[in-house]
Amino acid sequence: MKLTLTAAFAATALAMAGCSDSGSSEFAGTWKVADTGGKPFEIVLAADGTAKADREGEGMDGTWKKDGTSAVITWKTGWTTKITKDGDKFTKVAYEKGGSDGAPKNSSTAEKVK
């Protein structure tokens, strides 16, 4: 009986953990955005918390996490990008290294394509 209750509690805990992160799945996927010059590129947010982008002439790697209604991406370059849900739309803002508390360096629409 104890083993059955322990298994039931473990299953419930796993299910609850999955539910608490369900908002992250809204952000996991491929996003079409634009850089500071207005050129389109894609950001891929993986379910494991890694992020990649392929801008012309450079590849970008980093990590991301959900923070309220935003996915906050921390790039190895030191820049920070936020994709934020605003109603039924999404926007992307980018901050230079060390500048995520001030005005963004760039903003664009963000469209989930995959």
C-alpha positions in Angstrom: 0.0 0.0 0.0 2.9 2.4 0.9 4.5 1.7 -2.5 1.3 2.4 -4.3 0.8 5.7 -2.5 4.4 6.7 -3.1 4.0 6.0 -6.8 0.8 8.0 -6.9 2.4 11.0 -5.2 5.4 10.8 -7.6 3.1 10.7 -10.6 1.1 13.7 -9.3 4.3 15.7 -8.6 5.5 15.0 -12.2 2.2 16.0 -13.7 2.1 19.2 -11.6 5.7 20.0 -12.7 4.7 19.6 -16.3 1.7 21.9 -15.8 3.6 24.6 -14.1 5.9 24.9 -17.2 3.1 24.6 -19.7 3.5 28.3 -20.6 7.0 27.7 -21.8 5.6 25.5 -24.7 4.0 28.7 -26.0 7.4 30.0 -26.6 9.3 26.9 -27.6 9.7 26.9 -31.4 11.0 29.0 -34.3 10.4 32.7 -34.3 10.7 35.1 -37.3 12.0 38.5 -36.1 14.1 41.4 -37.5 17.6 42.7 -36.5 18.6 46.3 -35.9 18.9 46.9 -39.6 15.4 45.5 -40.3 16.7 42.2 -41.8 14.7 39.2 -41.0 16.2 36.2 -39.1 15.0 33.3 -37.1 15.4 32.5 -33.4 14.8 28.9 -32.3 13.8 28.3 -28.7 14.2 24.7 -27.8 12.2 23.0 -25.0 15.4 22.2 -23.2 16.1 25.9 -22.6 18.7 26.5 -25.4 18.4 29.2 -28.0 19.9 29.6 -31.4 19.7 32.2 -34.1 21.1 32.5 -37.6 21.7 36.1 -38.5 23.4 36.9 -41.7 27.2 36.4 -41.1 26.9 35.1 -37.6 25.4 32.3 -35.6 24.1 33.0 -32.1 23.8 30.7 -29.1 22.3 31.2 -25.7 19.7 30.1 -23.2 16.2 31.1 -22.5 13.5 31.0 -19.8 10.0 32.1 -19.4 9.5 35.2 -17.2 5.8 36.1 -16.9 4.5 36.8 -20.4 8.0 36.8 -22.0 10.7 34.5 -23.1 14.0 36.0 -22.0 17.0 34.9 -24.1 20.5 35.5 -22.8 23.0 35.2 -25.7 26.7 34.2 -25.3 27.5 37.6 -26.8 26.0 39.3 -23.7 23.0 40.7 -25.5 19.5 39.9 -24.1 16.4 39.4 -26.3 12.8 39.3 -25.0 9.9 37.9 -26.9 6.7 39.1 -25.2 3.1 38.2 -25.6 0.9 41.3 -25.9 -2.7 40.2 -26.4 -2.8 37.9 -29.4 0.5 39.3 -30.8 4.2 39.0 -29.9 7.0 41.5 -30.0 10.8 41.2 -29.8 13.1 43.6 -28.1 16.9 43.4 -27.9 19.2 44.9 -25.4 23.0 45.4 -25.8 25.4 43.8 -23.4 24.6 45.0 -19.9 21.7 47.1 -21.0 18.6 45.0 -20.3 17.3 47.5 -17.8 17.3 50.5 -20.1 15.8 51.3 -23.5 16.0 48.4 -26.0 18.4 48.8 -28.9 15.9 47.2 -31.3 12.3 46.1 -31.5 10.3 44.2 -34.1 7.3 42.0 -34.4 7.8 38.3 -33.5 5.9 35.6 -35.4 6.0 32.0 -34.4 6.5 30.0 -37.6 7.1 26.5 -36.2 
